[in-house]
């Protein structure tokens, strides 16, 4: 059922049309009727109809001005124009506004129904197209190989959490269960611009064939003009990954040279135990590949053979920092527990030194404190200062104790940030109300002017204003103006047009229309009822 608003300044036209047509039979529901463009625009903003049926010639705001405003603010709303022979110039302007249908006056109910059904059919077709699950599934199926490659590449660029990784892996039918992982990268030694992509694709195919022949638990994909091998160990009884990778990579290297007459160099990273650390193994493989400038091409290069320095066992990297900060600022308590458990997973699973563990905790606590500092929280009031928290790192008896303390700290900061955000909302609304009280006498006051004064966007302002006041800004401004007008009618001898000017209406007729609509009496009737004479 599509929602509709009728707009015409002639009451008999509005009532006649609304009663002559069986709206429900044709798939429409008349939400409201308006007698001028300004009233209609208020209704559109409040009710968000699917269709507006409007006359052109109306007081205060004509049909084309209404159509232009609706097109600008609610582009999906359909517009049907009612026009007469003598309104040809208006109709020409309407063409530029992409009006959906025109009905020529005088019109019958059948003619209007025909126009409505045309609009309805177009909306039905668009809705059907959006909801056509078969098309969506087919499109998704065709996109799946590309999505799979993008996902696999993201594993190397540290963009996903563990939960996201396994959710996406399940969605794309990618097997990532394993106790250990190892990444290698294959690079063409002589790059030919005109054949680069074709050769890479051929190398990838050869790699996939060798994986299949050897029954390796290995994924093969392209990333940054490299062929990537992601090998995993599925059971503890398997050969070491380094040995498996050496056999697989060497067979691929020999086969490529034999059948493609080109050579490749293979960089082999470090074995890691956590799927979220694949980027580390990839980075090490890329570094190993760089050593071909010293060791030569057409060979396998293990990072452990060329760089013997100790490696960090646990790292508080950019992704972890970003995820923790986002959760503290915008997340929920259940999300916080998931993120903190993720941060401590490597510590609980790995075999790390106490020095590495304390550095990791220090980086984590420092990130939390920086987040609180940027939110301008009083850390002395919350925790007794920064140094007190940092000193706790050396006092934790076990990982669970540290985890619980981190969660406790984050919960307190999250609560304080949420309270501050509520205070900010209230302060902005109070400032907006004060501005409105100072300027409601101006006919030009609008939500955009208020937002410009507060330096915030209209969309953001509208949501927080309604949340704090339980009404829209337009309704609040109208009520303010009407209350002031009632006060002036009761306490002064000002003429109606003078009162209209004092409450922000440049058009006295429109003020009278709004006053009667809001109060239920004309300005004169209201004054008389309060004991004043016009």
N, C-alpha and C positions, 0 to 999 in steps of 0.2 A: 504494500500500500504506500503510494507516494504522497508526501505532504505538500499542501498547496496554500498560497495566500492570494486572496482577491483584492485588487486595488482599483477603486473608481470613486470619483467625487460625487456621483449621483447615487443616492441611496436606493432608488427604485431599480437601478441597473444591478447594483451589488446584490440586493435581496432577490431580484428576479432570476439572476443567473444562478445563485446558490440554491434556489428552490426548484428551478426547472430541470436541473441535471441530477441524475442519480449518480453521485460521485463514487460511491463505493462499488457500484456495478462496473465502473470503468477503471477502477484501481486507484482512486484518489481520495484523499481526506482533506477537507477544508479546515485548516487550523485556525485561521482568523481572516477578518476583512478590515480593510483600511480605506479611509476616504481621501488620503493625500500621500505624496511620496515620502515625506518626513516620517509620518506615522508608520508607513509600510517598512521603511528602512529599520526603524527601531524593532519592529516585529521580526524582520529577517534576522537581525543580529541576535535576537533572543530565542527564536524558534527554529532557525536554520531549516527552512523549507526546501523541498526538492524543486518546486516550480513556483514562479511568481507570474500571475496573470494581471497585467496592469494597463490602464488607460494611459493616453499620452498627456492630454491637457488636464492638469489638476493644479490646485493652489499650493503654495509654499514650496513644493518640489515636484516638477512634472515627471512623467513616466520615463523619459530618456535620462534625466538626471538620476532617477532611481536606478535605472538599468545600468548606468555607468558605475554608480557606487556599488551595486551588487556584483557586477562583473569584476570590479577591482578587489573587493573583499572576499567574495565567495564565488570564485570562477566556475565551480561545478554546478551552481544553481541554474536551472533552465528558466528562460524568460519568454513569455508570450505577450506580444503587444496588441492592444485593441486600437485601431486607427481608422480615421474617416477619410473621405475623398479630399477634404480641405486641409488635410494634415500631411500632404505629400512631402514637403520639405522636412518635416519631422521624421517621416519614414525613411528618407534618404540618409539622415544622420543615424538612424537606428541600424542601418546596414553595417556601418563601421563598428558597431558594438556587438556584432555577431549574434543578433537576436535569433532565437530558435524558431519561432513561428509568428505570423501576423494574421489577425482576423479583422476583416474590413467591416466597419460599422455602416449601417445597422446589420447586426448578425443574428442568426438563429442559434438555438441551442445545439443543433446538429453540426453547424459550422464550427462552433467552439469545441465540441466533442471531437471532431475530426482533427483539429489542431492539437488537442490534448493527447489523442491517441498516437499521433505521429511522434510527439515528444516522448511519450511513454514507451513506444516501440524502440526508439533510439536508446533510452535509458536501460530498457530490458536487455537489448543486445550488448550494451557495454557491460552490464552486470553479468550476463551469461559468459561473456568473453573472459572477464576477470575470474569467474568462478569455474571455468571449464577445467576441471581437474585432469582430464585426459590430456589436454594441451600442455598443462603445467608439468604433468608427469613426463610427457614426451620431451619437452624442453629440458627438464631436469636430467633425463636420461642422456640426452645428447651432450649436456654440459658436464656430466659426471667425470669424464677423463680429465678435463681441464681443472675442475674443482679438486680432484684428487691430487693433481700435480701441484696446485697452489697450496693445498694442505701439507703435502710432503715438504715443499720448500719452506713453509712456515715453521716446520720442526727444526730447521737449521738456522732460523733467524730469531728464535726465542720469543714467539708471539703468543704461545698458548700455555695454560696451566695443565696440570695432569688430568684434571676432570675434563677439560675441554679437549685434550688430546684423545682420550679414549672415547669421548662422545663422538667426535668427528671421525675417528678411526672406525667406529661401528657404523656410522652413517655412510662412509665411503667404502666399506668392506676392506679395510686395510688392517692386516694382522700386525699388532705391535706388542703382543705379550711376550715377555722374555726376561731372563735374569741378568743378561749382559747385552751391550750393544756396541757396535763398532762402525764408524763411517769412513769410507774411502772416496776419493774423487779422481776421475780420469780426465786428463786434458790432452787434446790433440796437440802434437808437437809442432806441426807446421800448419798454420792457419791460412786457409784460402777463402777469401771473402765470398766468392761466388758459390763455394761448395760447403762452407762451414756448417750450416744447419743440416744439410743432407748427410754429411759425414757424421755429425753428432747423433743424428737419428739412427744411422746405420750402426754406430758403436753401441748405442743403447739397445738396439735389437740383438746384437751379438751377445751383449752382457745378459740380457734376459734369457737367451737360449742357453747360455752356460749355467745360469742359475737353475734353470729347469732341468738340464741334464744332470747336474750334480745334486739336485734336490736340496739346495741351500735355502735356509730361512732368510731370504734377502729381498729387499725392495730395490728396484732400479728406476731412477727418474732423472730428469734434466733440471739443472739449477745454475743460473749465471754462466751459461756456455760450458758447463761441466756435466759429465755423467756421474751421478752419485750412486754409490752402493751403500745401502743401510743393512748391515748384517746383524742378526740377533741370535742369541743362544737360548734355545727353547728348554733344554734340560741340562742338569748338572753333569750328565754322563757324556755329553758331546765333547769333541776336541776343543781346545782353546780357540777363541775367536781369531786371534792373530794368525794361527796356523790355517784355519779355514779361509780367512781372507787372503792369505798369501797364495794358497792353491787356486782360489777362484780368480783373483786379480791377474795372476800370471797366465792362466789359461785364456782369459779375455785378451790380455796384451798380445799373446802369440797369435790368437785367431784373427784379431784386427789386422795385425801386420801381414798375415798370410793372405787374407781375402780382400782387404781394402787397400793394401799397398801403402798404408800410412802407419805411423807409430803413435803410441800414447804413453804418457808418463802417469804413474799412479801414486798419489799421496795418501798415506794411511795414518789415521788419527789414533787416539788413545781409547782403550776400552772403558766404558762407563756403565754404571749399574742402574741409573735412573733415566727413564725415557725423557724427562724434562731437561736433561743435560746433553741432549744430542748436539746442540749447537757447539758445545765445548769440543766434542770429538770431531765435528766438522771443521771448526777453526784450526784445530791441530793438524788435520789432514791438509788443509789449505796451506798452512805454514810448511808442512813437509814438502808439498809440491813446489814451493818456492826454491827449495834446495836443488832443483834440477839445473839451476844456473851454475851450480858448483859441481854437482855430481854427474850431470849429463842427462840426456833424454832417454826414452824408451826403456824405462826401468820402474821397479817398485821402490818407494822411499817411505820407510817407517819413521814416524816422528820420534819414537823412542831411540832410534839409531842415531839421529842427528842432533837431538837436544836432550841432554841427560839431566837438566835441572829439575829439582823437585816441583811437583804440580800441586796447586791448591786442591784440597779434597772437597771443600764446600765453599760456595761463592754467593754472596749477597749481591746479585747482579741487578741490572736496570729493570728487568721485567718484575722481579720480586719487589723491588722498591716501589715501582709504579702500582702494582696490585695492592700492596699494603696501604699506600697513601690513598688510593681511590676508595678502598674499603673504609678507612677511618673517616674520610670526608663525606662519603655518600652511601656507604653500605649498611646492611642490617647486621644484627648480632649473629644470626646463623651464618651469614657470609663471612663474618670475622673469624668464627671458629674454623671454617673451611680453609681460609687463607692462612691462618696461623698453623694449623695442622700441616698444610702444604710446606710452610717455611721450615718446620722442624722435621719433616719426613726424612730429608737427607742426613740430618744429624742422628736420628734414631736408627737409620738403616746402615749408615756408613761407619767406617773405622777411622775416626779423625782424632787429631791430637787435641789436647786441652787448649793449647795456644790458638789453634785454628778455630776451635769452638768459641772461645772468648772473643776473638776478633769478629766472628760472625754475629754473636750476640750484640757486641758493641755497635756494629754497623746497623743492626736492626733497631736497637734502642735509639740510636742517633737519628735515624729516619723518623721514628715516632715523635721524638722531641722537636725536630725541625717542623714537622707537620703541625704540632701544637703551637709552636712559636709563630708560624705563618698565620695561624688562626687567631693570634693575639690572645691566647689563653693565659691566665695567671697560674704559672707552674708552681709557685710557692704555695699558693692556696690549695692546689690540687694534690701535689706530691711532696712539698717541702723542698722544691728546687731541682735543678738538673743533676747536680753532682750526687745527690742522694740516690737517684735512679741508676746512674752509671756505676756507683759503688756496689750496687746489689749484684752486679754480674758475677763477682767473685764469690758470692755467698750461697748461690743455688746448690742444693745437694744432689739434684738430678734433673734430667731434661724435662720431666713432667712439671716439676716445680717452676722451672724457667718459663715453660709454655703457659702455665696458669697465670703467672705474674704478667707476662706480655699481654695476655687477653684482658686481664684486669685493668692494666694501664690504658689499653686501647678503648675499652668500654667507657672509662671515665672521660677520656678525651672526646669520644664520639658523642656522649651525652652533653658535654659542654658546648661542642660545636653546634649540635642540634638546637640547644637553648639559645645560643647566640644568633642562629639563623632565624629563629622565631622572633627574637627581639629586632633583628634587622627588618624582617617583613613588617612588623608593627610600626617601626620607626618610619619606613618608607610610606606606609599608608597614612600615618599621622601627618607626614609632610605633605602628601598629596591632598589630604582633607584641608589642611591649613591653606595651601595654595588655592584650592577651589573656593574656600570662603573669602579669600582676598580678591578673587578674580571672577566670581560667577556673574558679576554685572556686565562683563564683556561678552558680546555676541560671538567673539572668535575663540572663546575657551573651548578646548577639545582635549581628548585623551592624549593626542600627540603632543600638545603644548605642555601638558602636565608631565609627560614622560621626558620631554626635552629639558624641562626644569630639573627633574630628578636624575637625568642622565641614565635612564634605563629604557629597555625596549617596550613597546605597547603590549606585545604578547605576554611578556613576563609580568608587567604591571597589572594587566587585566586579571591574571590568575591569582596573584597574591591579594589584590584588592577585593576580589569576590570571596577569597578564602577568609579574609579578616573581617569583612563587613557583611557578608552573606547577601550582597547585592552587587549589581554592576555599576560601573562609574557613571554611565549614562542615566541610569535610574536614580542614583544618588544626586547627581547634578539637578535633575528635574525636580526631585523632592525638595532640595534646598531652595531652588528658585520659587517653587510654589508656596513653600512656607513663608518665605520673605514677602511674596506678593500678598498672601493672606494677611500678614502683619501690617503691611502698608494700607491695605483696604480697610482694615479695622481702625487704624490709628491716624490716618492722614486723609486729606481731601484731594489728593493727587488724582488726576484723570487716569483712565485706564491705559492710555498710550504712554503716559509718563511713568506709570508703574512698570509697564512692559520694558521700557528702556532701562529702568533701575535694576531690573532682575535679569537683564541680558538678552532681551528679544528686540531685534531691530524692526520686526514686523508685528504690529499690534494685533492684526487679525490672527496671526499664528499663535500669539500669546493667548488670545481669547479662546482659541480652539483647544490649546493644551490645558488651559485652566479648567474649562468645562469638562474636559476628558478626565482630568486628575481629581477635581473636587466634586464634580457632579452638578455644579451650579455655574452660571455665568458670573463674571466678576461683579456685575451690578447686583445680581441676586444675592451673592455672598455678602456684599457690603450692606445691602438693605437688611439682610437677616441678622447682621451684627449691630444694627442700629445706626449705621452711617448712611448718608444720602450721597448719591453720585454727583 
